[in-house]
Amino acid sequence: MDLERVSLAIEKELLRRFDALLKRGNLGNRSEAVRDLIRRRLVEDEAGGEGEVVGTLTLVYDHGQRELTDRLVEAGHHRHARVLSTLHVHLDDRLCLEVQALRGTHAELRHLADHVLGLKGVKHGQLVVSSPRLWRATARHAHPRAHRHAI
């Protein structure tokens, strides 16, 4: 990895809080944490463009809510975003956690997420989007040639 050293001016209190966060969360050193923040901001910026992105939609919902599971499946079939895979976990006798791996444009994923998160019985959820173009530009590690991902 080709690194370039930079210098930053940061308020003492802000730096103290940042260092405490790093220590509390066992998040590594300042340099890696700042690189992660930069990557996250670049992903957010790129995800708003026209190209294809991937993401996850995580939701907690009441599976006892009438017709909700059917509506969740239907939403995945009738939106332009593609649901690549779904993980479903029963949290208790009523609540389920579901994570959907998605692919499409940012607008398609946002549209699907807004629709699903607005369904009656969905208690909480969040869409997280990432840009494949950015992963390739800022890859942390190299995969062996025999190990390939379909993107």
N, C-alpha and C positions, 0 to 999 in steps of 0.2 A: 504494500500500500504506500503510495507516494503522499507523504504528509508535508504540510506547510505550517510553520509556527506563526501564530498570530498573538496579538496582545489585546486585551479587552479592559475597558474601564467600567467597573461595576461598583455601585454603592456598597459600603461595608455591611450594612444590615441585610441587604439583598443577598450578598455573598454568604453571610453567616447562615441565613435561612436555607440557601441552596446547599451548602455543605452539610447542614443538619439533615436535610432531605436525603442527600446521597448516603450519609451514614445510616440513617434510620431504615432506608429501603435497600441497603447493600447494593447500590446502583453503580458501583465502580468509581472511577476518578472523574474529575471535572471535565477533562478533555472528551472522554467518551460520552458523558452526559450532554455536553454542549453539541457534539456531533449528532446524537440522537434527537435533540430538540430541533436542530437544523433539518435533519431528514424528515421529521414529522411535519414541519412547516412546509417543506418542499412537496411532500405527498399531498397535503391539503391543497396547495396551490395547483399542482398538476391535475389532481382529481377533478377540479372544476372545469377542465377543458373538454374537448370534443371526443377524445380517444376513449378506448375501452379501458375499464378499470375492473378490479376485483374488490370484494369486500365481504364483510360478515354482517348479518343482521341477527342480533341477539335479542330474544324476548322472553319474558315471563308472562304466562297467561293461565287463566282458569279453564281447564279442559272440560269443566262441567257447564260452561257457558254454551247454551244451545246453538248448534250449527257452527261454532267457532272453528273447530278442527277442519271441517269441510271448507270453510271460507279461507283458511290459511293455505290449504292445498290448492284451491281454485286461484288464489292470488298469485301463487307461483307459476301456474300454468297460463294465466291470461295477461301477464305483464311482459314487456319486452326483455326485462332483465332475466337472466337464466339462473335458476337455482341449481347449482352444481351438486350440492350435497346438503344433508340435514342431519344434525345431531339432536336427539330428543331425550330428555331426562325427566323422570317423574320426581318432583321435589317433595311432595306429600300427597295426601289423598285428593287434592284439588288442583294444585299448582304444577305446571310444567315449565321447564327451561328448554328453549329451542334455539339452536344456532344454525343459521342458514349460510352456506358459502355461496356467493353470488358473483355473476359476471355480466357486464354490460356497460353502457355509458354511465357517467355519474348521474345524469338526469334520470335515466331509467332506474338505477338503484335507489335514488332518493324518492322517486315516485312510488316504487314498490314499498319502500320502508314507511313512507307517510301513510300509504293505504293500510298496510298491515298494523302499524302502531295505533291507528285510529279505530281499529275494530273493537267492538264491545267485548270485554273480557280480557283484553291485553292489558296487563297491569303496568308493565315497564318494558322498555326496549331501547336499543341504540344501534345505529348503523356506523360501521367503521369501514372506510374506503382506502384503498391503496392503489398506486399506479405502477404497473409492471415496468414501464419505461424508467421510473426512478430506481426500482430495485436493481436493474441492470447497471445503472450509472453509479450506484453507491453500495454495491455488494460488499458485505463484510467478509465473506469467505468465498473461496472458489470451490465448486463441486468437482469431484473427479469426473472424468469424461464419461464413464459408464453410468453416472447418475444424472438423469435428465428430468426436468419438469416440463409439463405441457402448459404453455402459457399463450 
